């Protein structure tokens, strides 16, 4: 039972750290490799609607300077 509680606590701390990273430091989060970013994005609970390009580099909208 003690191992189960430790596992739950580790997952909770990881989830809190991931949410903090994704919400308050998105510039740092988007510099991660794409598979890691997508995993963390899904882990935060927002993974239902993962954007096709979370970095925004290839957005379908034309840039104002083009």
CNS distance restraints for C-alpha pairs under 8 A (distance, minus, plus):
assign (resid   1 and name CA) (resid   5 and name CA) 6.40 0.50 0.50
assign (resid   2 and name CA) (resid   6 and name CA) 6.28 0.50 0.50
assign (resid   3 and name CA) (resid   7 and name CA) 6.15 0.50 0.50
assign (resid   4 and name CA) (resid   8 and name CA) 6.23 0.50 0.50
assign (resid   5 and name CA) (resid   9 and name CA) 6.11 0.50 0.50
assign (resid   6 and name CA) (resid  10 and name CA) 6.14 0.50 0.50
assign (resid   7 and name CA) (resid  11 and name CA) 6.20 0.50 0.50
assign (resid   8 and name CA) (resid  12 and name CA) 6.10 0.50 0.50
assign (resid   9 and name CA) (resid  13 and name CA) 6.19 0.50 0.50
assign (resid  10 and name CA) (resid  14 and name CA) 6.12 0.50 0.50
assign (resid  11 and name CA) (resid  15 and name CA) 6.00 0.50 0.50
assign (resid  12 and name CA) (resid  16 and name CA) 6.14 0.50 0.50
assign (resid  13 and name CA) (resid  17 and name CA) 6.11 0.50 0.50
assign (resid  14 and name CA) (resid  18 and name CA) 6.03 0.50 0.50
assign (resid  15 and name CA) (resid  19 and name CA) 6.12 0.50 0.50
assign (resid  15 and name CA) (resid  43 and name CA) 7.27 0.50 0.50
assign (resid  15 and name CA) (resid  44 and name CA) 6.66 0.50 0.50
assign (resid  16 and name CA) (resid  20 and name CA) 6.19 0.50 0.50
assign (resid  17 and name CA) (resid  21 and name CA) 6.18 0.50 0.50
assign (resid  18 and name CA) (resid  22 and name CA) 6.12 0.50 0.50
assign (resid  18 and name CA) (resid  40 and name CA) 6.52 0.50 0.50
assign (resid  18 and name CA) (resid  43 and name CA) 7.85 0.50 0.50
assign (resid  18 and name CA) (resid  44 and name CA) 6.69 0.50 0.50
assign (resid  19 and name CA) (resid  23 and name CA) 5.96 0.50 0.50
assign (resid  19 and name CA) (resid  44 and name CA) 5.78 0.50 0.50
assign (resid  20 and name CA) (resid  24 and name CA) 5.58 0.50 0.50
assign (resid  20 and name CA) (resid  25 and name CA) 7.15 0.50 0.50
assign (resid  21 and name CA) (resid  25 and name CA) 4.94 0.50 0.50
assign (resid  21 and name CA) (resid  26 and name CA) 6.49 0.50 0.50
assign (resid  21 and name CA) (resid  28 and name CA) 7.61 0.50 0.50
assign (resid  21 and name CA) (resid  29 and name CA) 6.37 0.50 0.50
assign (resid  22 and name CA) (resid  26 and name CA) 5.14 0.50 0.50
assign (resid  22 and name CA) (resid  29 and name CA) 6.06 0.50 0.50
assign (resid  22 and name CA) (resid  40 and name CA) 7.97 0.50 0.50
assign (resid  22 and name CA) (resid  41 and name CA) 7.27 0.50 0.50
assign (resid  25 and name CA) (resid  29 and name CA) 6.37 0.50 0.50
assign (resid  26 and name CA) (resid  30 and name CA) 6.06 0.50 0.50
assign (resid  27 and name CA) (resid  31 and name CA) 6.74 0.50 0.50
assign (resid  28 and name CA) (resid  32 and name CA) 7.23 0.50 0.50
assign (resid  29 and name CA) (resid  37 and name CA) 6.65 0.50 0.50
assign (resid  30 and name CA) (resid  34 and name CA) 7.83 0.50 0.50
assign (resid  30 and name CA) (resid  37 and name CA) 6.69 0.50 0.50
assign (resid  30 and name CA) (resid  54 and name CA) 7.42 0.50 0.50
assign (resid  30 and name CA) (resid  55 and name CA) 5.94 0.50 0.50
assign (resid  32 and name CA) (resid  36 and name CA) 6.46 0.50 0.50
assign (resid  32 and name CA) (resid  37 and name CA) 5.83 0.50 0.50
assign (resid  33 and name CA) (resid  37 and name CA) 6.20 0.50 0.50
assign (resid  34 and name CA) (resid  38 and name CA) 6.02 0.50 0.50
assign (resid  35 and name CA) (resid  39 and name CA) 6.18 0.50 0.50
assign (resid  36 and name CA) (resid  40 and name CA) 6.19 0.50 0.50
assign (resid  37 and name CA) (resid  41 and name CA) 5.96 0.50 0.50
assign (resid  38 and name CA) (resid  42 and name CA) 6.07 0.50 0.50
assign (resid  38 and name CA) (resid  47 and name CA) 7.88 0.50 0.50
assign (resid  38 and name CA) (resid  50 and name CA) 7.53 0.50 0.50
assign (resid  39 and name CA) (resid  43 and name CA) 6.00 0.50 0.50
assign (resid  40 and name CA) (resid  44 and name CA) 6.28 0.50 0.50
assign (resid  41 and name CA) (resid  45 and name CA) 7.19 0.50 0.50
assign (resid  41 and name CA) (resid  46 and name CA) 6.20 0.50 0.50
assign (resid  41 and name CA) (resid  47 and name CA) 5.69 0.50 0.50
assign (resid  41 and name CA) (resid  50 and name CA) 7.52 0.50 0.50
assign (resid  42 and name CA) (resid  46 and name CA) 5.66 0.50 0.50
assign (resid  42 and name CA) (resid  47 and name CA) 3.57 0.50 0.50
assign (resid  42 and name CA) (resid  48 and name CA) 7.16 0.50 0.50
assign (resid  42 and name CA) (resid  50 and name CA) 7.43 0.50 0.50
assign (resid  43 and name CA) (resid  47 and name CA) 6.84 0.50 0.50
assign (resid  46 and name CA) (resid  50 and name CA) 7.25 0.50 0.50
assign (resid  50 and name CA) (resid  54 and name CA) 7.54 0.50 0.50
assign (resid  53 and name CA) (resid  57 and name CA) 7.25 0.50 0.50
assign (resid  53 and name CA) (resid  58 and name CA) 6.77 0.50 0.50
assign (resid  53 and name CA) (resid  59 and name CA) 7.42 0.50 0.50
assign (resid  62 and name CA) (resid  66 and name CA) 6.82 0.50 0.50
